[in-house]
Amino acid sequence: MKERTPASRPTEQDPRTVYQERRAARRTAHAAAERRHHAIGNVRLLLVGIAAELGIGIGGGAGYSAWWLLAPVAGVVWLGFRLDRIETERSRLERAIAFYDRGLARLDDAWAGTGERGDGFADPKHLYAADLDLFGDGSLFQRLCAARTRRGMATLADWLLSPAAPAVVRARQAAVEELTPNLDLREDLAVLGDDARAAVDARALAAWGAAPPAFDSPALLAAGRVASVAGTLALAAGFAYALAAGRSLDLSAGVQSLLGWYFVAAVVGVAFVQLRIQPAAAQVFEGIDSAARHVALLGGVLARLEMERFRAPRLAALRARLDVAGEPPSRQVARLTRLMEQVDSRHNAFARLFGFFVVWDVHLAHAVERWRLASGPKLGTWLDTVGEMEALVSLAGYRFERPGDVWPELADGPPRFEAEDIAHPLLNAKAVANDVLLDGRPQVLVLSGSNMSGKSTLLRAIGVNTVLAQAGAPVRARRLRMSPLAVGASIRILDSLQDGSSRFHAEIVRLRAILARTSPPAPSPDNTSSRDDAAPDAPPDALPVLFLIDECLHGTNSHDRRIGADAVVRSLVERGAVGLVTTHDLALTAITDALGPRAENVHFTDHFTNGKLRFDYTLRAGVVGKGNALELMRSVGFDIPSRVTRAQDDCLKGLSATVGEWASPENEDAWRDL
C-alpha cells in the first residue's frame, strides 16, 4: 500500500475559506460524476434495446446470428460495473460535501443537536460530567467527536472524564498539532462507509478474538471434508440421473439405478454429518455475528492510517503498532469482512441448497476459526490504536477550527489555576472573557452577583477549559497556566423521585464526594483532630481539587445555609483545594473574612438602560452592590411595588434580628456538631 510521508503543510489556514473551497471542489466533482452516470446510463439503456431487438430477430427467424448478441450483452455488463463505480464515487463525494457542511455549521455555531451525543458515556454520579455538559445535545462531546468507531468515541469520552498527567498531555498536544493541518486524513476518515457511526463493540470483538477455539475437533473436520466430497459427487450423480431420465444422456438402466442409489445414500450421509457438525458451526457463526458486525469500517480506518507516516512521538508509536509481519492489519480485517459476508449469504435459498451438498458450514466455520486464531489476538491492539487515533483526530479538527485558542501550560506543583481572558469554549465569539487567578493567595473566590449575571457560566467556562486542557486539547483563553487538578462541580444538582432524594440531599452528597477527593489537612499543634474527620481520605495519588460550587446549599434556610456553606468552603480550603463558590445571598460573602488572604470576593453586576436589564459579564473585585430579582420579576409582568412598605420593612428588620441571633457562635458550633 502506498504510504504518505509527512509533508510541509501550512499551519495558519482560515478554516472557513478552506472548508468552502474544498466543498466547492467536491460539488464540482459530484456534478461531473452525475453527468457521467447519466450518460453511461443512457448508453447502457440503448444497448439493452439493441440486445432485445436482436433477441427478437433471432427468435423470429430473421437470420441474425446468435453471436451478434455477444457485443451488446458484454457492453451492458461492462457498463453496469462502470455505473457501480460511479455510484460509489458519487456517494463518497456526497459524504465529503456533508463533512464540510458540518464543519461550516460548527464555524457558524449551528452545530448543537447534530452529531454524536455520547449519552452512553454519561455517569450521573460523576463529579463534573453533567454539571459541565460533557454529553448530550449541545455538549462538549458533540462538539469534539469525529470518531467513526465506538472505540474512538469511548476513548475521547474517557479523556474528558479522566485528567491525564502533564507528560501525557504534552504528548497529545504534539500529536494534535501535527494532525491539525492534515485535513485530507480527516476527510478520508469521515467519508468511510455510510453516515452512521460504526456499531463495532470493541470489547466484544477483542474478547471474541482472544477466546479459545470453538471448532477444533479433528474428527468433525475430517468427517465434514469427506461428506463434502461425497455431497459434491452426489450432485453430479443427481444431475446425470436427471439427464438420463430426460433422455438427454444415454446411460444403461443399471448405471442409472446405481446413480440413484448413490444419490440417496450420499444425501442421508451428508445429513447425518450436518446434524453432528451444526452445533459447533452455529457457535462459531453466532460468535462472529455478535462480535464482528460492521467490522468493515474498522478495516477502512486501518487502511487509511497505514498510509500515514508521523513525526510526533505518540503518533509514531501508534502507527508502529500497525507494522506487522505478513499481511497488514487492514487486509486481515478485510478477510474477516469477506468471511462475514459469506456467513450472511448462508441464508440465501440457493446457498442453503448448494451449501448442504458441499457441507459449506464446515469449510466456512474452519476458515473463521483459522482467521480468529491467527489474527484475533491482535484485534485488541488494533482497536486501541484506532480508538486513540480517532480521539486525536477529533481534537485536531477542533484545533483547526479554533485557531485563536491556545495550548495550556501544565506543570506539577502546588495547586494553581491562572487564566487570562478565559471564556466558555462552546459560546460564540462574542462571549466576554475574564481573568481568573487561584494560587493559594487567593485559594478561593466567592463570586456574588444578581440573577443571570454570568456566575454559572464562568464556573462552566473554568471547568470545561480545565477538562480540555487535561485531555490534550487547546483552550479558549489568551493564556492558561495550571497544575494538574481534579475537577469537582456542584452546579446542576437534581432531586430524584426514584432514589427518594431531595435536591438538598443530592447537593450535600455531591459536596461530600468532592471533599472526599481532597487530601486531609495537617493536624494543628494544639489539636490533632480535624472538624471534618468524618470525610474519607483521598487516595495517596489523588490530584488537588478544583471545586466549582454554584449557590452552595440554597435548598435550605438562610441561617443553616450560611453556617453550612462556611463549613464546606473552610473544609475544602483546609484540605488544599482551590476553586470558586457563587452566591446571590450577600450574607455568604462574609465567608472570606475568616479565611484572610486565602479568599477573595469578586462579583458580576448589571444595570438598567432604557428600561432594559443589561449585563456586561465582566468580573470585578469586591461584593456586588445590589440584586435584580425584583426588576426581573417586573420585566416579565409581576406587579412588584417600587418601594418597601412600613410593614414589609418591620418584617425584614425582625427577620434580620432573628437571623443574627441564630447565627451566634454558640449556634454555629451546635450546627457543626450536628
Stockholm file with secondary structure:
# STOCKHOLM 1.0

chainA/1-674         MKERTPASRPTEQDPRTVYQERRAARRTAHAAAERRHHAIGNVRLLLVGIAAELGIGIGGGAGYSAWWLLAPVAGVVWLGFRLDRIETERSRLERAIAFYDRGLARLDDAWAGTGERGDGFADPKHLYAADLDLFGDGSLFQRLCAARTRRGMATLADWLLSPAAPAVVRARQAAVEELTPNLDLREDLAVLGDDARAAVDARALAAWGAAPPAFDSPALLAAGRVASVAGTLALAAGFAYALAAGRSLDLSAGVQSLLGWYFVAAVVGVAFVQLRIQPAAAQVFEGIDSAARHVALLGGVLARLEMERFRAPRLAALRARLDVAGEPPSRQVARLTRLMEQVDSRHNAFARLFGFFVVWDVHLAHAVERWRLASGPKLGTWLDTVGEMEALVSLAGYRFERPGDVWPELADGPPRFEAEDIAHPLLNAKAVANDVLLDGRPQVLVLSGSNMSGKSTLLRAIGVNTVLAQAGAPVRARRLRMSPLAVGASIRILDSLQDGSSRFHAEIVRLRAILARTSPPAPSPDNTSSRDDAAPDAPPDALPVLFLIDECLHGTNSHDRRIGADAVVRSLVERGAVGLVTTHDLALTAITDALGPRAENVHFTDHFTNGKLRFDYTLRAGVVGKGNALELMRSVGFDIPSRVTRAQDDCLKGLSATVGEWASPENEDAWRDL
#=GR chainA/1-674 SS CCCBCCCCCCSCCCHHHHHHHHHHHHHHHHHHHHHHHHHHHHHHHHHHHHHHHHHHHHHTTCCCCGGGGHHHHHHHHHHHHHHHHHHHHHHHHHHHHHHHHHHHHHHTTCCTTSSCCCGGGCCTTSSSTTTTTCSSTTCHHHHHCCCSSHHHHHHHHHHHHSCCCHHHHHHHHHHHHHHTTCHHHHHHHHTSSCSSCCCCCHHHHHHHHHSCCSSCCHHHHHHHHHHHHHHHHHHHHHHHHHHHHTTSSCCCHHHHHHHHHHHHHHHHHHHHHHHHHHHHHHHHHHHHHHHSTTTHHHHHHHHHHHTBCCCSHHHHHHHHTTCCSSSCHHHHHHHHHHHHHHHHHTTSHHHHHHHHHHTHHHHHHHHHHHHHHHHGGGHHHHHHHHHHHHHHHHHHHHHHHCTTCBCCEECCSSCCEEEEEECCTTSCTTCCCEEEEESSTTSEEEEECCTTSSHHHHHHHHHHHHHHHHHTCCBSSSEEEECCCEEEEESSCCCBTTTTBCHHHHHHHHHHHHHHTSCCCCCBTTBSSCTTTTSCCCCTTCCCEEEEEESTTTTSCHHHHHHHHHHHHHHHHHTTCEEEEEESCGGGGGHHHHHGGGEEEEECCEEEETTEEEECCCCEESCCCCCCHHHHHHHTTCCCCSSCCHHHHHHHHHHHHHHHHHTSHHHHHHHHHC
#=GC SS_cons         CCCBCCCCCCSCCCHHHHHHHHHHHHHHHHHHHHHHHHHHHHHHHHHHHHHHHHHHHHHTTCCCCGGGGHHHHHHHHHHHHHHHHHHHHHHHHHHHHHHHHHHHHHHTTCCTTSSCCCGGGCCTTSSSTTTTTCSSTTCHHHHHCCCSSHHHHHHHHHHHHSCCCHHHHHHHHHHHHHHTTCHHHHHHHHTSSCSSCCCCCHHHHHHHHHSCCSSCCHHHHHHHHHHHHHHHHHHHHHHHHHHHHTTSSCCCHHHHHHHHHHHHHHHHHHHHHHHHHHHHHHHHHHHHHHHSTTTHHHHHHHHHHHTBCCCSHHHHHHHHTTCCSSSCHHHHHHHHHHHHHHHHHTTSHHHHHHHHHHTHHHHHHHHHHHHHHHHGGGHHHHHHHHHHHHHHHHHHHHHHHCTTCBCCEECCSSCCEEEEEECCTTSCTTCCCEEEEESSTTSEEEEECCTTSSHHHHHHHHHHHHHHHHHTCCBSSSEEEECCCEEEEESSCCCBTTTTBCHHHHHHHHHHHHHHTSCCCCCBTTBSSCTTTTSCCCCTTCCCEEEEEESTTTTSCHHHHHHHHHHHHHHHHHTTCEEEEEESCGGGGGHHHHHGGGEEEEECCEEEETTEEEECCCCEESCCCCCCHHHHHHHTTCCCCSSCCHHHHHHHHHHHHHHHHHTSHHHHHHHHHC
//
